[in-house]
Amino acid sequence: MSDDNHSITDSRVLAAMAHPVRRRLLDLLKLDGPGTASTLAEHTGEAVGNVSHHLRALAAAGLIEEAPELARDRRERWWRRTSPTLCWSSTDFADDAAGEAVAHAVESLNLERQTGHVRRWADQPQAEQERWPLGPFSAEVWLRVTDDELAEYAAELKSVMNKWAEREVPDDGRDRSTVFTFARGVPGRP
C-alpha cells in the first residue's frame, strides 16, 4: 500500500474507476482484502476473463497493484488496492472540458451506485429486514453553514465513518455482515 488517501486529479484515472464492475472490484478489494480474478469473479458473478480485463484497467490507472507475495505459484495473480481511500473534487477538473465532463458523469454514476445500495435494502423481503431491527437508519438535517463549516462537518463525519470502517473486527464468534453507509452534504433548499 502506498498512502492512506489517493486524491484523483487525472480524468483518465477517474474514468477508469467509474465503470460499475471496476467500482465493485475496488469495493471488494477494500472490504475483503487482496483477491485473485477467480475469487473476485465468484463474488461478482462476472466471468473470470471479464474480471481480469477490469483488473488490468485498474492496475494501468494505478488504483490496484499485484501482490506477488500471496501467490502460491507463478500462474496465480493476486491484486490489492494501492490506497484504502479514493477521493476527487470536481473543481480539480474545472479547467479541462473533457475532464469536467468525466467528473460530472462519475458524480452521477456514484450517486446512482450509492442510492442503489439503499434501494436494494428497501426492496428486501420483510423477513430479511426483520433480521436487522435496530441498525439500519436514515438521517437528514438542514444546516446553515459556510463552505468552510460544511468542510469541517464533512471531516467529522468522515472521521467517524473511517473509525468504524478501519477498526479491527472483533474475533468474538458473532456473525458480522457487510453494511454500506454514505453521507452527502450539498447546498439546497427545502
N, C-alpha and C positions, 0 to 999 in steps of 0.2 A: 504494500500500500504506500502510496506516495504521501499525500497530505489528507487532512481531515475534511477539507472543503474544496470542491472543484468548481470554480466560477467559470461558466461557459461564456466566452466572448467571441467565438468563431461560429458564424451561422452554419457552416458545414457540419460542425460537431453537433450543434443544436438540431439540425435536420436529421442527422444520423440517429440520434436518440429519440426522436419524435415518433418513429414507427411504433405502432401498438405492440407488436411482438417484441421489439427491442426494449421498450419500456418494461414489459412484463419480465423479460430476461434480467434486466437490471434490478428489478424489484426482487426477483428470486435469488439473485446472487447476493443482494444485501441481506435478505431475510434468512436464507439458508446457508450462506457462505459459498465457497467455491463449488463449481459443478462442471460436469462434462456435457457435451452436446446430448449424449444419450440420457443422462439424468434430467437435464432440463427439458428434453423432448417429452419425457414421461410426465413431468409436472404441467406442461403446457398443452399437451395433446397435439403438438406440431410434429411434423416429420423431422427426423434427425438431420437430414440434408438441409432442410429449411432453417433449422436452429443453427447449424454450422455456418450457413451463409450469414445469418444475422450476427452471430458471434464475431465473425471476421470483420463485419462492418463496424461493430462496436469497438473492436480492437484497433482498427485503422483510425478511428476517431479518438483513440486514446482513453476511452471510457472503461475498458477492461484490459487485462493482460493475462498472459499464460501463467500458470502456477506449476511449473515442471516438477517441482519437488513432491507434488502429490501423485504424480503418475506412477503406476505400477510397472509399466513397460513403455517402449518408445512409441507405440501406437496411441496410447491414451493421452488425451489433451484435456487438462483442467484449466478452468478460467476463473478469474476473480476480478472484482471491481478495483479500479485504481484509486477510488475515493469513495468513502461511505456516503457523502453528501454531494449532490449536484444542485447548482443554483444558476440562475441567469436573470438578467434585468433587460427588459425591452429597451431601456434607454441606451444600452451598450450597442444597439443596432440602429439607432436613430439617424446616423449619417450615411447609411447604406440602404438604399431602397429594397434591394433583394434580401438583405439581412433582416430588415424591418418586416418584410412580408413573411419570412420564415418565422421570426419571433411571434408575430401575430397568429400565424397558423398553429404554432406549437402551444401557445397560450390557450387557444380554443380547444385543441385536442386534449390538453392537460385538464381543462375544466370538464370536458366530457368524460374523461377517464375517472376523475375524482367523483363526479356525481353518479357515474355508472356503478361504482362500488356501493354507494349508498342505495341506489335504486335496486340493485340485486339483493341487498339485505331486506329492503321493504317488500320485495316480491317473494321472500322465503315463506314457506308454509307456517301457519301459526304454531305448530308443534316445534319447529326449529327456533322460532322467535321466543317461545316459552322457555327454552333451554338457557336463555340469556335475559332473565327478568330484571336485572339491576344495571348492567353495564352500558348497553347501547344508549347513546344520548344525541341530542341535538341542542346546540346552544347558539344564541344570537343576541347581540346587543347593538344599540346605536351609540356612537361616541361623538363627542365634539372635541376634535383634536387638530393639531397642526401636522404637517408631513413628518416632522422630526418626532413628535409624540407618537404618531402611528408606527414609525420605525422602532421606537423604544418598546411599544406594546407588542409588536411582532417579535422582537428579540426575546422578550419574556415568554411569550407563548412557545416559540421555537425551543427555548431552553427547557421548558417542562416536557415538551414532546420528545426532545433528544434524550433527556434523562431517562424516560421510560423506554425509548427505542434502543438505547445503548446499555441498559442495565444488564447485569449478569442474571440470567434466568435461573431462579432458584431450583435446585435439584431436590424437590420435596415430594416427588411422586404425583403431583397434581397435573392433570392434563391442561395444557395451555394451547388455545387456538390462536391463529393469526387474526389480528384486528387492524383494520385500516382506519386511520383518523386523518382529517385535514382541517385546516382553518384558512380563512381568507379575510382580508380586510380591505375594502375598497370604498372610495368616496361614493356616496349615493344619497338619495332622499327617500323617505317613506312614501 
